[in-house]
Structures are given as structure tokens and as C-alpha cells.
Amino acid sequence: MNMASKVITVGVGVPMIVVGALMAWLWAPMESYFQNQIELIGSTIGILGIVFFISGLFYSKEPVMH
């Protein structure tokens, strides 16, 4: 794993997953009026974090030629 992919995976993907999970599981149940919106935004941030995490694992600077 090169440095750029580690930065994408650890620096972007993991924090987005953590923030999304905290929003969906901890903050949303405390809100009564905006609960559905907070769950939606939190889960969307978490899903995007997973996408960034996976793309960081497969990132390479050199194009793959077949």
C-alpha cells in the first residue's frame, strides 16, 4: 500500500465511517423532530466513508494496463 492510498483510507474513509455511525446511532435517537433526517445523513456519510475506504485500498498512481 503506497502513501497516497493510506492517506485516503485512514484519513478520509475511517473518519467518515465513524462520524456517520455516531450520527446514526447516538445523535439520531436523542432528536425527536429531525430523527429521520439525521439517520439518513449519518448513514449516507457512513456509506460514502466505506466507498472511500475501499477505493483507497485499490488506489494506485500507475494506470493498470491489460
C-alpha positions as CSV (number, residue, x, y, z in Angstrom):
1,M,0.0,0.0,0.0
2,N,1.6,3.3,-1.0
3,M,1.4,6.5,0.9
4,A,-1.5,8.1,-1.1
5,S,-3.8,5.1,-0.7
6,K,-3.0,5.0,3.1
7,V,-4.0,8.7,3.4
8,I,-7.3,8.1,1.5
9,T,-8.1,5.0,3.6
10,V,-7.1,6.2,7.0
11,G,-7.5,10.0,6.6
12,V,-10.8,10.1,4.8
13,G,-12.6,6.7,4.9
14,V,-12.3,5.8,8.6
15,P,-13.3,9.2,10.0
16,M,-16.4,9.3,7.7
17,I,-17.4,5.8,8.8
18,V,-17.0,6.8,12.5
19,V,-18.9,10.1,12.1
20,G,-21.7,8.5,10.2
21,A,-22.1,5.7,12.7
22,L,-22.1,8.2,15.6
23,M,-24.7,10.3,13.9
24,A,-27.0,7.4,13.1
25,W,-26.7,5.5,16.3
26,L,-26.1,8.1,19.0
27,W,-27.3,11.5,17.9
28,A,-30.4,10.5,16.0
29,P,-32.2,8.7,18.9
30,M,-31.8,11.9,21.0
31,E,-33.6,14.0,18.5
32,S,-37.3,13.6,18.1
33,Y,-38.1,16.1,15.3
34,F,-35.2,15.5,12.9
35,Q,-34.5,11.9,13.8
36,N,-35.2,10.5,10.3
37,Q,-33.1,13.2,8.6
38,I,-30.1,12.7,10.9
39,E,-30.3,8.9,10.4
40,L,-30.3,9.4,6.6
41,I,-27.4,11.9,6.6
42,G,-25.4,9.7,9.1
43,S,-25.9,6.5,7.1
44,T,-25.1,8.4,3.9
45,I,-21.8,9.7,5.4
46,G,-21.0,6.2,6.6
47,I,-21.7,4.6,3.2
48,L,-19.5,7.2,1.5
49,G,-16.8,6.5,4.1
50,I,-16.9,2.8,3.1
51,V,-16.6,3.8,-0.6
52,F,-13.6,6.0,0.2
53,F,-12.1,3.2,2.3
54,I,-12.4,0.6,-0.4
55,S,-11.2,3.0,-3.2
56,G,-8.2,3.8,-1.0
57,L,-7.3,0.1,-0.8
58,F,-7.4,-0.2,-4.6
59,Y,-5.8,3.2,-5.5
60,S,-2.5,3.2,-7.5
61,K,-0.8,6.1,-9.2
62,E,0.2,4.0,-12.2
63,P,-2.7,3.1,-14.6
64,V,-3.3,-0.6,-14.9
65,M,-2.8,-1.7,-18.5
66,H,-4.3,-5.0,-19.6
